[in-house]
Amino acid sequence: MDLPYLTSDIPGIGGALRTTDDDFAVDEEPAYLPSGAGDHVYVHIEKRGLTTRHAAAAIARALAINERDIGIAGMKDRHAVTRQWLSLPPPVTPEAARVLAVDGIAILEVSRHTNKLRTGHVRANRFRLVVRGVAGGAAERAQAILARLAEPPGAPNWYGEQRFGRDGDNAVKGREIVSGVRKLGRDKKLDRLLVSSLQSELFNTWLRARIEDGLYRRVLAGDVLHKKNGGMFTCEDPATDEARLLAGELVVTGPMFGDSMRTCGDGTPAAERELAILTGAGLEPGSFARVRQIAEGTRRDASIEVADVEVTAAGEPSTLEVGFALPGGAYATAVMREVMKTVPQRVDDTPEAA
């Protein structure tokens, strides 16, 4: 899908992202730190050349424990240097964790806590990215683009190409399942992946239309809004809620279609736009009922907060280091595509937290 740029008036810096794994560093900031007491052992690791799942599997083998008992807050990519916390179940001891020897994993800290680490227990992810082969004046342009994205409501919360499969046809297969052309198979995990890809494509289509129609920084009657660090509500007063959007107090949410998704207000402009996305894809509101067990549906923030922006020269004139923080679950490449205005290389990063 050819997605629009929010900062199309500012030329990108070009270049190549992730020429090496060291060019992509991620530091997961947990929602809380271990207390020092409890049954679960928390380990702060630095991993290279491993996905989080592969790292957890290797640790499980080394400690002779079940991988499912290892707590993970967020998934991190293989092609990066990442730091994150994992929790290990009893009877693992801090002493055993400290002497872990696993290729590609360094143990940075060990402590104890009362509970298993759960998906989403992430405050933010801090990125330090190196872009090589940039054009002249890149630092100034990167600063200008990131400054724009740091203004509320933030950067567009696109799903990246990696969401749609190696051949880019996962959403097509997902649509076949939802429409009944393709039967649900025995592999529920695969079916869930395919339908999720369709949901992601429809979300991107909805977000693209908001941007192209000049509605990215607007609030419509019936929009489902998400209060920062709070709950959701349906807009009844667009003028008041739009002021709150631009003040960074809330964000507009888009559809991840499904039987349990919270819908926009009936008959409102927001509801009409979401219905148009469905019908444009040859679907209708009840289409997802047959896949309710694998795709319940939800709302997704249309924008992501970009914080703690830094741009620095990285030694060579054609190399730039870009730093920023994003909330858990956001893709760094959603930001870097705006900065570079090219297709970021090796964009197979998993969502930085679920």
N, C-alpha and C positions, 0 to 999 in steps of 0.2 A: 504494500500500500504506500502510495506517494503521500507522505504526511507534510503538512505545512509547517513553516517555522514561525514561532511567535516573534522572533527578532529578525525578520526577513530584511529589515532596513539596514542592518549592520552586517557587513561581510564577515564570513567565518575566517578562522585562522588556518584552515586546511590541516595538513600533516597526517601523521599516523599514530594511532593510540594502541598501546600494548604491543610494542615491538618485541618486548621481553616481558616475562612475568613480573619482574621488578618494577616495571613501569606502572603497575596497577596495584596500589596498596590500599587496603581497607581495614579500618579499626572499628570493630563493633562496640558501641557504647551501650552497656546493659541497662535495663530499666531499674536494676538495683544491684548492689554488690553483695557478695556473700558475707554473712554476719560473723563467721568464724566458729559457729556452733551448729550442730545438727547432724543428721544421719547421712546426708549426701555430700560427696566430695566435689568441689568445684575446681576445674582446671582452666587456666587462661593459657591458650595455645597460640602459637604462630605456625601457620602451615604454608607450604609451597608445593605447587604441582599436584594438589589433591582437592577434590570437592569436599565439602563438609561431610557428606555421606561416606565418602571413601575414608576420610580421616577417622570418623566414628567407628567404621567397620574395623580399621586397623587397630585402633585402641581396644576395641572389644576383644579382638583375637589375642592381643598382647596380655590382657588382663583376665582372659577366659570368662567373660561375662556376655550377656545377651545384648546385642546392639540396640534393641528396642528399649532397653532400660537406660540408655544414655540420653540425657536431656540436651536439646538443641534449641536455641532461641531463633536463629536465622540461618538460612543456607547461604554459603559463600562459594564463589566460583573456583574452578581449578586453576585458571590462568591468572593468578594473582598472588600477592603476599598478603595474607589476611590474619588478623588477630581477633579471637573471639573466645567466649567462655563456653564450656560444656559442663554438664553435671554427670557424675558417675554414681551408681547406686551402691548401697551397702551390699556386701561387706568390704568394698574397696576402701583402702585407708589412704590418708594423705602421703604416707611414706611410700606406698606402692606407686602412687601417681607421680611423685617427684622423680622416681628413677625410671619412668617409662622411656623406652628407647624404640622409636618408630621413625622410619625414614620419612623425611619431609615434614616432621612435626617437632617443634621445640616447646617444652613446658616452661612458661614464664612465671606463673604464680599458682599456688595451690591453697585452698581454704575449705571451709565447711559451711553448709547452709541447711535450713530445715526442709526445703522442698526441692523437687525435681525441676530443672529448668524447662520452661514450656515455650512452644512456638509463639513468637510475637513479643517475648519479654525483652524487647529492644527499644531503647530510647532514640537512638540515631545510629547511622553509619557514617564514619568520617573517611573521606577519600583523599588520596594523594596520587594524582595521575600525571604521567609524563607524556607529553605530545612531542613527537620528533618530526623534523622537516617542515616546520611552520614558515609562513611567509613573513616578510618584513612588517613591523608594526603590530605583530600578533598580540603582544602583551596588552596594549591599549584596547584593542578590539575585544579581547577576552574579558578584560575588566568591564567594558561597557555592556557586553552581553550578559555577564553574570550579575552585574548591578541591576539590570532590567529584570532578570529572572528572580532576583532576591526580593523584588517588590511584590506585595500581595496582588493576586493570589498565589504567585509562584510559577514554577515551570509546569508545562503540560505533562500529565501523568500517563504518557503513552505506554502501551505494551510494546516491547521490543520485538525485532524479527525472530529472536530465538523462541518466542512463544508459539510460533506458527510452524515449527518443524523444519528439518533440513531442506525439504523441497517446497516449503511454503504452502502445502496443501492440506494441512491438518484441519483448518477451518472449513474447507469444502467437505471433508469427510464428516466433520462434526455436524454440519448442516444436513447431511444425508441421514444421520442418526436421528436428529431432532424432527425432521420432516417425515420420517418413517421409510425412506427409500432404502436405508441401510439398517439391518437388524442389529440390536444390541448383541455383542458377542460374549464369550465366556471371560474374556480379559476385561474386567471392569475398570482396571487401572488405565488401560489404553483408551477405552470408551470415555472415561472421565477426562483424560488428556485431550481427546479430540473435541469433545463438547466444550471444554474450557477454552480451547483455541477459538471456537466459534464465538463464545461469549466475549473473548478479548477483542476479536475483530469487530464485533458490533459496538463494543465500547469505543474503540478507536474511531469508528465511523461516526459515532455520536459526537465525540470530542472534536474531530475534524470539522464537522458541520458547525459546532459552536464557534470555533475560531474563524472559519471562513465567513460566517454570517455576522461577525463582529460582536459575538455574545460571550466571549471568554471571560470578560471582566464585568459581565452583566448578570443580574438575577431575574428570572422570569417567575410569574405567578405559577405555583404548583411545583417549582423546583424542590427536590429533597436536599436539604442543607445539612451540613455536618459541622457542629460547633467544635472549635479547637479543643481537644482533650475532653470532649463531651458527647452528648447524644445527637440524634438527628431529629429534624422537624420539617414540616412542609411549609413553604413560603406562602404567606397570605398578604404580605406587605412588601413588594419588591423594592421600593425606594429605601425603606429602612434597612432591609437585609443587604441591599447592594452596598450601602455605606459600611456595613459591618464586614462584608467581603473585602472591600478595599482597605479596611483597617486591619485585616489579618485575623479577624475574630472567628471566621467561619469559611467554609469552602462549599462550592456546588458539588454535588455527586452525580455520577453518571450510572447508567444501567449495566449490570452484569445479569442479563436476563435469566429468569428462572421462576419457578412456581412460588417460591417464598420471598422473592424480591419485593422490597417496599416500593410501591408505585407512586408516581406523581399524582397530584390532585386531579380528580376526574374532570375532563373537559377543559383543562387549563392549557395554555401555550406549551408548557413543559411536557405535559402528557402527550400532546399532539406530535411534538418532535420525536419523542421516544417511539410512539406508534409508527411514525413514518420510517424510522430505522428498521423496525421489524418487517413491515410490509415491503420495504425496498429490498429486503433479503429473501422475500418469498415466504415469510413466516407470519404468525399471528400470536396474540397474547397467550393463547392456550397451547402453543406448540411445544413448550418445554415441559408440559405435564407428564409426558411419557418418559422423561429422563430425570424426574424429580429426585430419584434416589442417588443419582450421581452428580447432579448439578442443581442445587437448591435455588441459586440465585442470590444476589446481594447488591449493595451499592458500592461504588468505588469513587474515591475522591478524584475530581477532575484535575486537580493541581497538587503540586508538592512544594513544600517550603524548602528553599535553598538558603542555607545559613553558613556563616563563618567562611566567607569566600576569600581565597588568597590566590594571587597569580604572581609567580616569581620566575626569573630567568634560571635555567638549569645548566649553567656552564657554557654550552655551545650557543651561538646566536640563533640557530634554527631549532632550539629545544626550549620548551616551556613547561613549567610545573604548575598544575592547577589543583587547588584544594577546595573542598566544600563539604558540608554535612547535609545529609538527607534523612528523612524519617525512615524507619524500617519498612521494607517492602517496596521501596522505590528503586528504579534502575538508574545507575550513574550515566548510562549511555543516553537516557532521555535528556539529560542536561548537556552532555558532550556533543550530541548531534546539533544542538543549537550553537554551541561554541565553535565547532569545526566546520559546520555546513557541508560535511562530507559524510559518507557512511563510515562510522567508526569500525576499525579492523578488529577481528576476533570479538564479536559482540555476543559471545555465548555465555555472558554472565547470567547466573541465576538470580532471581529476586533476592535482594540482600537480606530480606527477612519476610516471613510469610505474614 
